[in-house]
Amino acid sequence: MRGGIFITGTDTGVGKTYVALLLLKLLLRKGTSAGVMKPVETGCAKSGDHLIPEDAEKLRIGSLVSDPLDLINPYRFEAPLAPSEAARQEGIQIDLARLRQSFDILRLRHPLLLVEGAGGLLVPLIGGYTFADLARDWGLSLLLVIGSRLGAINQTLLTLEVARYRGLKMLGVILNHPAPPDKAAHTNPQVLRSLMPEPLLGVVGYGQEEAELDLTPLLEE
């Protein structure tokens, strides 16, 4: 594989890292190893003089890779804000060349690379440069994690429309139900199947340790 897969969400807190960990577990079970990357993580807890990128650390552990955390996660910020604003408040300029360098190193090390964004597809990294732009520039196909709750249909269709408009390839979507699921979560799968051409690769429940997901689009990428 020459590129990678970009895991994005319909919103922040929809379970991108949780779904990525389920995918890693299934891939390892099938004998496929995967590298991981979280280019920017915000909302990091502080420990002494260090920031702890919790999501990036979970991805590193779940993938069983030996790559340094600083390579997996080049930028981390304490403020729980969009990367562009978190960086601005700390007086730091996110260097796209540095991100690309880390990506290129990891891409060469692993046959499959999962790259997790922050928030949704149009979250800005620098000025008007978004994660959608990053996915395009890095040649990444998309995997969309949906927070299955009231409002998910609109958020999903908006994200898919943006991806199509920008010429990004969408491998499929995964629904993550909250615990306990609300009334909308029970109807979202059938409604979305009727409204979108993109495949629904699976439905998971938050906190579920095992899941049946269709890995075919990922393995063929």
C-alpha positions in Angstrom: 0.0 0.0 0.0 1.4 3.4 -1.0 -0.8 5.7 0.9 -3.1 5.1 3.9 -6.5 5.5 5.4 -7.8 8.6 7.1 -10.2 8.1 9.9 -12.5 11.0 10.4 -15.7 11.6 12.2 -19.1 13.4 11.9 -18.1 15.4 15.0 -15.7 15.4 17.9 -16.1 12.7 20.5 -17.9 10.2 18.2 -15.4 7.4 18.9 -12.7 7.6 16.2 -10.0 6.2 18.4 -12.3 3.5 19.8 -13.2 2.3 16.3 -9.6 2.5 15.2 -8.7 0.2 18.1 -11.4 -2.3 17.1 -10.0 -2.2 13.5 -6.5 -2.8 14.7 -7.6 -5.7 16.7 -9.4 -7.3 13.8 -6.5 -6.6 11.4 -4.0 -8.2 13.7 -6.3 -11.2 14.1 -6.2 -11.6 10.3 -2.4 -11.3 10.3 -2.3 -7.8 8.9 -0.2 -5.3 10.8 -0.9 -1.6 10.6 1.0 1.6 11.6 -0.9 4.5 13.2 -0.6 8.2 13.2 -2.4 11.0 15.0 -0.9 14.1 13.4 -2.3 16.6 15.9 -4.0 15.9 19.3 -5.6 18.7 21.4 -7.1 18.5 24.9 -4.0 16.7 26.2 -3.5 16.3 29.9 -0.4 17.8 31.4 2.0 15.8 33.5 4.8 18.0 34.8 6.3 19.6 31.7 4.9 17.1 29.3 1.6 16.7 27.5 0.1 13.3 27.3 -1.6 12.5 24.0 -4.0 9.9 25.3 -5.5 8.9 21.9 -2.1 8.6 20.2 -0.8 6.5 23.0 -3.8 4.2 22.8 -3.3 3.8 19.1 0.4 3.1 19.6 -0.4 0.4 22.1 -3.2 -1.1 20.2 -1.2 -1.4 17.0 1.7 -3.1 18.7 4.2 -0.9 16.8 7.6 0.2 18.1 7.4 3.6 16.4 8.2 6.6 18.8 5.2 8.5 20.1 6.7 11.7 18.7 6.6 10.2 15.2 3.1 9.0 15.6 1.9 12.3 17.1 4.2 15.2 16.1 2.0 18.0 17.6 0.0 18.0 20.9 -1.7 20.8 22.7 -3.4 21.3 26.1 -6.4 23.4 25.0 -9.4 21.3 23.8 -9.8 23.4 20.7 -9.4 23.0 16.9 -5.7 22.5 16.1 -5.3 25.9 14.4 -6.7 27.8 17.4 -4.9 25.6 20.0 -1.6 26.2 18.2 -2.3 29.9 17.9 -2.9 30.3 21.6 0.4 28.5 22.4 2.3 30.6 19.9 3.1 27.6 17.8 2.9 27.3 14.0 2.0 23.8 12.8 4.5 22.8 10.1 2.8 20.8 7.4 6.2 19.7 6.1 7.0 18.2 9.5 3.7 16.3 9.5 4.4 15.1 6.0 7.8 13.9 6.9 6.4 11.8 9.8 3.7 10.4 7.5 6.3 9.4 4.8 8.5 7.6 7.4 5.5 5.7 8.8 4.1 4.9 5.4 7.4 3.2 4.4 7.5 1.2 7.6 4.1 -0.3 7.5 2.0 -2.1 4.8 -1.1 -0.3 6.1 -1.3 3.1 7.8 -4.3 4.4 9.8 -4.2 8.2 10.2 -6.7 9.6 12.7 -7.9 13.2 12.5 -9.2 15.5 15.2 -12.9 16.2 15.1 -14.5 16.3 11.6 -13.3 16.6 8.1 -13.3 20.4 7.9 -11.5 21.1 11.2 -8.7 23.6 10.4 -5.0 22.8 11.0 -3.6 26.1 9.7 -5.8 29.0 8.7 -8.3 27.5 6.2 -6.2 24.4 5.6 -8.3 21.5 6.9 -8.1 17.8 7.5 -9.9 17.3 4.2 -7.0 19.1 2.5 -4.5 17.0 4.4 -6.2 13.8 3.3 -6.2 15.0 -0.3 -2.5 16.0 -0.2 -1.4 12.8 1.4 -3.5 10.6 -1.0 -5.6 9.1 1.8 -8.9 7.3 1.4 -11.5 8.1 4.1 -13.2 6.0 6.7 -16.1 7.9 8.4 -17.0 7.2 12.1 -20.6 8.3 12.9 -21.8 9.1 16.3 -25.1 7.4 16.0 -27.6 9.7 17.8 -30.2 12.3 16.9 -28.7 14.5 14.2 -26.4 11.8 12.8 -28.1 11.6 9.5 -27.6 15.3 8.7 -24.0 15.2 9.9 -23.2 12.1 7.9 -24.8 13.3 4.6 -23.0 16.7 4.9 -19.6 15.0 5.5 -20.2 12.6 2.6 -21.2 15.5 0.3 -18.0 17.4 1.2 -15.9 14.4 0.5 -17.4 13.9 -2.9 -17.2 17.6 -3.8 -13.5 17.5 -2.9 -12.8 14.3 -4.9 -12.0 12.3 -1.8 -12.5 8.5 -1.8 -14.8 7.2 0.9 -14.2 3.6 1.8 -17.2 3.3 4.0 -18.8 4.4 7.2 -19.1 2.8 10.7 -21.8 3.7 13.1 -20.9 3.9 16.8 -23.9 3.8 19.1 -23.8 5.6 22.4 -24.4 3.7 25.6 -27.3 3.3 26.0 -28.5 3.9 22.4 -31.3 6.5 22.0 -34.3 6.0 19.7 -32.4 7.6 16.7 -29.6 5.1 17.1 -31.9 2.2 16.5 -33.2 3.7 13.2 -30.0 5.3 11.8 -28.5 2.2 10.1 -31.6 1.5 7.9 -32.1 5.2 7.1 -28.5 5.8 6.2 -28.4 2.7 4.0 -31.3 4.1 2.0 -29.7 7.5 1.6 -26.1 6.9 0.9 -24.2 4.9 -1.8 -21.2 4.4 0.5 -21.1 1.0 2.3 -22.0 0.7 6.0 -19.1 -1.4 7.2 -20.5 -2.1 10.6 -22.4 -1.0 13.7 -20.6 -1.0 17.1 -21.7 0.0 20.6 -19.4 2.2 22.7 -17.4 0.1 25.1 -17.9 -3.0 23.0 -14.6 -5.0 23.0 -15.3 -7.1 20.0 -17.1 -6.2 16.7 -17.9 -7.6 13.3 -16.7 -5.1 10.8 -16.2 -5.5 7.0 -12.5 -5.0 6.5 -12.6 -5.7 2.7 -12.3 -2.0 1.6 -9.3 -1.5 4.0 -7.5 -4.6 2.9 -8.0 -3.8 -0.8 -6.9 -0.2 -0.5 
